[in-house]
Amino acid sequence: MLKGKISTEAYKGARDFYPEELATQKFIFNAMRNAAERFGYEEYSASLLEPTELFTVKSGEEIIKEQTYTFEDRGGRSVTLRPEMTPSLARMVAKKRRELAFPLRWFSIPNLFRYERPQKGRLREHWQLNADIFGVAGIEAEVEIISLGYQIMKNLGATEKDFTIKINYAGMLAKAVCEAIDEKDEEKINKTIKIIDRFGKIPEEDFNKRLDDTLGEEKAKLFIEKRDNGELTTIIKNNPDFQICLELKNKLNKIGIDIELAPFLTRGFDYYTGIIFEFFDTASENNRALFGGGRYDELLAIFGEEKIPAVGFGMGDVTAKDFLQARDLLPSYNSTTQIYVCVLDALYLDDALELARVLREDGVKVAVDYSGKKIGAQIAVADKKAIPFVVCVGEREVQTKKFKLKNLKTGEETELSPQEFKDFF
């Protein structure tokens, strides 16, 4: 076997999580889970492997071939590492819809896989909170789900100045574009909406060229003219669906959540059937969408089931970490180990192990140093691992049954018997 030929780097677009990185991810997950459970959402899960057809029906074969990890298993079945959780959720709800109690409030934090070019905010593997409410047709569902997203941001330490919430109504922009430029070709309109979604994210010259290629120079010029003079916005505001956006804004304002009506907001999925929304980071170095979602009442139709009203969103861990980093909100690392037991001499190792056993039975998290190094070196290990307290075990401690608990940050020492440690923590 050749040594030194295998790279130590993680797979491209994936990450290793050393204890410090994993602690940050757990902080993000805890903020998500805490908020979801406070709103009465129950956690669910599913296999990361799904039959490929589940995603083909929803997204089309081209996307599956180009953007997923799809392969044939040993039984000749085509399977896919899930690129998103919503189809799995819909499958689970469709399977037991007659046994489930609605309204249904579920959440999950799965890892997802998408074969694409890694870039800021996007990796090939990531984790994402999915929170969804099924069975509420009224706008109360949107109020609740956006309030949940707002609570997560607060849990992460964000203030109202750190993010904005934008809403729109799915399909409203497409209808307005049809009317504004008198375009009936549905395929062209759909392509135009996807181009509009790239506005501000790509150079203006590139944006205009894409419009020209899709609509032709004359209609592309007409679109830009009516967008800039406000006529397109007026058409949107005259759409009855815009009143639903206003109603949602008013309801959220009453509970202290401010939102922005964004007539040109689009979402990248075709299954949205009503309100769509996105949370945006306002930091100049990370000015992008953090997460978003919307209403998707028709998704269960792919299983031949009657529709169930549904609203949900997905929030990725990568963009959440970028948000925290941009504002110096990343948590400082603290070891989960509470006490590091240092052994002054090998003669007292058994006594150190007995102390650790007693403390663990009382619920204290303890690690013992077996290295035989000098006491200063052992304490240095505890400090490097960010373990807050050390206890040294030697002849005096064994004889008196009293142990000095030292706080490595303050230097303060407290003498305790083994039974007194649990009260200290």
Secondary structure, 3 states (H helix, E strand, C coil): CCCCCCCCCCCCCCCCCCHHHHHHHHHHHHHHHHHHHHCCCEECCCCCEEECHHHHHHHCHHHHHHHCEEEECCCCCEEEECCCCHHHHHHHHHHCCCCCCCCEEEEECCEEECCCCCECCECCEEEEEEEEEECCCCCHHHHHHHHHHHHHHHHCCCCHHHEEEEEEECCHHHHHHHHHHCCCCHHHHHHHHHHHCCECCECHHHHHHHHHHHHCHHHHHHHHHHHHCCHHHHHHHCCHHHHHHHHHHHHHHHCCCCCEECCCCCCCCCCCCCEEEEEEECCHHHCCEEEEEEECCCHHHHHCCCCCCEEEEEEEHHHHHHHHHHCCCCCCCCCCCCEEEEECCHHHHHHHHHHHHHHHHCCCCEEECCCCCCHHHHHHHHHHCCCCEEEEECHHHHHHCCEEEEECCCCCEEEECHHHHHHHC
